[in-house]
Amino acid sequence: MIRHWSTPGFFRMPSISVSWSPNFRRKRRCSIAVLSMNSSKAAASISARSSSLRGSPLMYTAAMESSRCSDDSARGASALSDSAFIRGAYRGFQEAVFTRAPGFALLEIEPTTRCGARCAFCPRGALARPGGEMSRDGARRIAAATAPSAPRAVLLSGFGEPLLHPDLPGIVRELRAPLSSLIGVVTNGEELSEGLAGALIDAGVDFFHVSVPAATAATARAIAPGLDFAAVERNLANLLARTAGHLPVAVNFVVTAANRAEKAAVERAWRSRGACAVYAGPVHNRGGFLAPEAPAAAARDDCWVYRHCLFAAWDGTVLACCHDLAGLEDYGNLARDSLADVLARREARLRYTLAGIMCRRCDFYLA
């Protein structure tokens, strides 16, 4: 059974606060407005995705959530119950992540290494591995290799801004065809126009995480001087209005010394506009490539992310995670190798414990 936390605030993950929208957390009655996306087309794409999810291991979590949303059937619109199903699957995925559940939780895919935001908490200058953009054929091969394992979710993110890929909807379509997993996009929101948002939803995106650096333009300029903050706010507001609670849209907020005072304002502002959650976590040292704001914590020899998530770079190479900026931990390539071979190589590396690889410098779970 899905556990709905009794407080709106915190999942069981060190230092990460999660502020859920009351409507998104509601147990017995789901507040779902009429679809404001153009139409039957968006409703049809949601319905088709929910049909594929119903045959996946996500079914039990989504079904539990859907059973709580009794209002959906009364409204008589299939898109409403289908969207409730997707939102339930999303909650199951989030619970698996934040409670560090066993199993293949997440496949993170890097569509591109390009980004122009110049965030203060991003060590872009340390990126030593080759950069580039994923091809549709590469995405197709990765999807085929991982489909039998049924990860709970596929996240388009990596060390770049996914929306700068010239054909991100095409990449999503290649992934959607064989995969029953949820597909999400993590973005800074600057390029998330109404047209691109609609194209991504039609292609098969199930949820969005939009990174918001601050509550005010002045602080945003200090943290991300290359980012058009006005465009981020406008695009996020439009996306929330467009999805109207049907597809999860969450806000990511990296807490630094520069924006800590604006955390509460960011949470209030975007929850009031319909964000399903605001994920606020402290800045960390990005695998040891960024000077920490606080003294580093003691080293540890285990990492749930490393064990239960896979990161595929733009060319299909599986690395320790997106913070492996030098490409030191190469476990194979999902565009040509089987998932079993990749996992076997990674498991063999684990025999030496995380203290022996790049992870020894990382404070992600200790920040």
N, C-alpha and C positions, 0 to 999 in steps of 0.2 A: 504493500500500500504506500502511496505517496504521503509523505509527512508534510503537512502544512505548518510551518513554524508559527508558534503562538505570538512571537514578536515580529515586527516588520523589519527588524534590523539586521541580524547577523547569522550567517551560515557558519558551520564549524570548520573554518579555514583560517589559519593565523593571519590576523591583521587586515583581512578583506571584509569590508562592511558591505552589505547588500540591502538597499532600501527598496522594498517592493511596493508597487502601486497597490492600493487597497482593492481595486477592482480585479487586478490580476491575481491577487492572493485569495480572493473570496472562495469559501468552501462550497457553499450550497447554491449560490446564485451567481451566474457569470454575467457581468455587464457587457453586452455585445451590441454595438450599434450596427446600423445597416451599412453594408459595404459602400465606401465612397470611391473605390477604384472604379475606373470606367466600366463598370460593367460585369456582364456575364462572363467575359473573357477571363478576368481575374478570378471570379468565383470558380470557373471551370478548372483553372490551373491549381487552385487550392484543393478542389475536390479530387483531382487526379493524384496529387501528391499524397493526400490523406489515404487514398486507396492503396498506394504502394506502402505507406507506413504501416497500414493495418496488417500487412503480411510480415512485418519485421519484428525483431525482439523488442522494439520500442512499444509494441502494441499494448503490453500490459500496463505500462505507465500512462500511455495516452488514454486507454480505455477507462482507467480509474478516474482520470481527470474529467473525461467526457461524461461519465456517469453522474458527476456532481453538477454538471451544467444542464439541469433539467429544462431550463428555459429555452434552450436551442430548438428542441423538437417542437415546442409549442409555436415557435415562430414560423415553422414550416419551410425554412430556406435551407437547402442542403449545405450551402457555403458556410452557414453559421455553425452547424455541427462539425463540419470538416475543419473549420478554423479552430474550434474548441479542441478537436483531436490533436491538431498540430501544436497548439499551445500546451496541451497536456504532455505531449512528447518532449517539448522544450523544457518543461518543469522537471521531467524525469531526468533529462540530460544534465540540467544544472545541478540537481541534487546529487547525481553520480559524481560530478566534478568536485563539488564543495564538500562532500563527505568522503572523498577519495575512495570510491567504490572500486572493486576489482573489475577487470574486463577491459576491452578495447573501447575506451570512451570517446576518443577524439582523433580525427585525422586532420591535421592542419596543413593546408596547401598554400604555397606562395605563388600567386599569379605573376608578380613582378617585384623587382627590387627597387623600382623607382619611387621616390617620394621627395616633395619639395617643401614640406612643412618646417623643417629644421628645428624640431622639438629639442628643448634643452635636455630632456631625459632620454635622448636617443643617440647612441654612439655611432652614427652613420659613417663617420670618418674612419672607423676601425674595420669596416666591411672589407675583408681581404679575399673572400671567395668570389668566383666569377658572378657577375650580375646578368640579368636578362629577363625575358618574359616567357611564360609558359605557352606552348603551342596547344591547339585543340587536340592534336593527335596525342601529345603527352598527357593531357588531362584524361583522354579516353583510355589510355593504357593504365594510368593510375587507378581509375575507377574500376576497370576490369580486374586489376590485381587485388583490390581491397574489397570488392563487393561481397564475396563469400563470407568475409569476417564480420560484416554488418557493424561498423563503428556506430556509436550512438549519434554522432554528428560529424559533419565535415565543415571545417572553418576555413574560409578564404581570408588569409591574413598574411603572416610571414613578415619578413623584414622589408616592407614596402607598403605603398598605398594601393590596394587592389583595384580601385576604380581608375587608376592610371593605365591599366591594361587596355589595349585598343579594342578588345572584344571580350569583355568579362561575361556578358550574357551567353556568348558562345561557349566559353569554358564551363559555365554552369550547366548548359544543356548537355555537354559531354559527360559531366558527372551525374546529372539527374537520371539519364537513361538507365544505367544499370544499378544505381544505388537506391536503397530504401531509406538511407539515413537522412536526418535533417541536414539541410545545407544553410549555413549562415555566412554573413559577410561582416568583417570588422573594418571600419573605415573612419577616416577623420571627417568625412561628410562634406568636404569642400566641393567635390565633383558629383555629389549625389543629387543631380537635378531630377525634376519630376519625370522626365522622359526616361532617364537611366534607371531610376527606381522602378518604374513600371516595367521596363524591359527585364530587369533582374527578377522581379516577382513572377512575370510571365514565364521566364526561363526555368524557374523552380527554386528560387531562394525562399527559405522558410522563416528566417529571422535576421535581424540586423543589430549589430552593436556599433554605436556611433561614439567616437571619442570626443569628449568636450573638455578643453583644457582649463576653462575658467568660467566665471559668471560675468566678468566684465571684459570689454575689449582691450583695456590697458594691460590687464594681467595676461590675457591671451597673447598679445603682441610680445610681451616679455618672455613667455614660455615657448611660443611657436611663431617666430617672426615671419616665417614664410607662408603662414596659413591665413586665408581670408575668413576671419572669424564671423563676419556678417553673413557670408555664404553658408557657413556651417550651421548657424542658428536658423537661417531661413530654410535650408534644405531639410534639417531635422524636423522643424515644425511642420513642413509640408508632408514629410513622410509619415509623421504621427497622425496627421489629419487623414491621409490617404488610407492608411491601414486600419485606423479606427478600432484598434484592439484585436483585430483578427489575426495578425501576424505579430509575434513579439518584437518589439523595438526597445532595446535597452541602451543606457548611456554608460560609457566607461569614463572614469575620472581618476587620473593618476595624481595622487596627493604628493605635493612637493612643498618645500619651504615657501615658495613664491605664491602658491594658490591655496594653501591650507585654510586660510581664513574664509575662502569662498566655497568650501565644500558644502556646507548646509544650504547655501543659496542655490547651488547647482542642483542639489537633490530636490529642493522645493520646486524650483522652476520647471524641471523636466518631468517630475512625477505629476505635477498639476496639468501638464499638457498631454499626458497619456503614456509616458514611458513606462514599460512594465516593471523596470527596475533600474536602479543606479548602482553600479558596481564601483566602489571607491577603495583603492588599495594604494599603499605607499610605493614611491619610486624605489626600484631595486637596481642593482649594479649591472644588469643585463649580461649575465655570464662572466662578470669580472671586467667587462670592457668600459664600464662607467664608474667614475669615482663615487662612492656612496656618500649620502648626506649624513649618515650616522655610522659609528664604528661597526665594522663587520661582525656578525654573530659567529658563534663557533661552527666549524665545518660539520657536515652530516654525511652519512653514507647511504642515504636513500632519497628518492624523489618520485612522488606519485606521477608527476608529469612525464618523467623519463620512462617509467614502467608502463604506463597505461595510455600514452598518447604517442602518435607518430607525426613527425614533421617532414614533409616532402618539399624541397626547394623547387624553384621554378623549372629546373631541368629534370626533376624527378628524383634527385639524390636525397636519400634519407639521412638526416643528420640528427645529432642529439636533440636539438630544438632550434628555434629560429635565432637564438643567441649564439649559436656556433658560427660566429662571423668569419672564422678562418677556414671552416669546413674540415676541421680536424677529425671529427667523428663520422666517418663515411661508412654506412652499413649496407650500401648497395643502392640500386636505382629502381624505383617502382615502375618506370617506363619500360624496363627490360627484365627485371628480376621478379621472382615470385615473392609474395608476402612472407611465405614460410622461410625462404632463404634470408630475407632481410631481418626477420625476427630472430632467426638462429644466430646471425652474426652479432646482433645487439645483445642477445642473451649471453653469448660467449664473452663479450666485453664486460658484462655485468659481474662476471666472476672475479674481476679485479676490483670491484666496488666503485662507486661514483667518485671516491676520493682520488682515484688514479687518473681521471679524465678531466676535461675542461670544467665539469660541474663543481669541482672542488673550490672554484673561485666564486661560485654563484650564491647569492643570498636571497633568491626569489621567495622561497618558502620561509625564510627567516626574517625578511624585511619588516 
